[in-house]
Amino acid sequence: MKRRDLETRLRRAGCYMKREGGSHSLWVNPLTGVVEAIPRHSEIKEPLARKILRSMGVE
C-alpha cells in the first residue's frame, strides 16, 4: 500500500499526525487515544498497513 493512501485513510477516520521522526511518523486517533508509528517509506507492506489500520480503529 502506498504511504499516501494509508495516510488518506487515517485522515478520513479523524486521525492526525502528531510529529515526524527520522524514520517514522507518529499518528494519533483522538477518539481512542491510540498512537501508532507509520514508517516513512513510499510503499508499506500490506500486512503492516492492515495492522496499523486495525490498531487505530479504522478497519
C-alpha positions, 0 to 999 in steps of 0.5 A: 500500500502506498504511504499516501493512501494509508495516510488518506485513510487515517485522515478520513477516520479523524486521525492526525499526525502528531510529529515526524521522526527520522524514520517514522511518523507518529499518528494519533486517533483522538477518539481512542487515544491510540498512537501508532508509528507509520514508517516513512517509506513510499510503499508499506507492506500490506500486512503492516498497513492492515495492522496499523489500520486495525490498531487505530480503529479504522478497519 
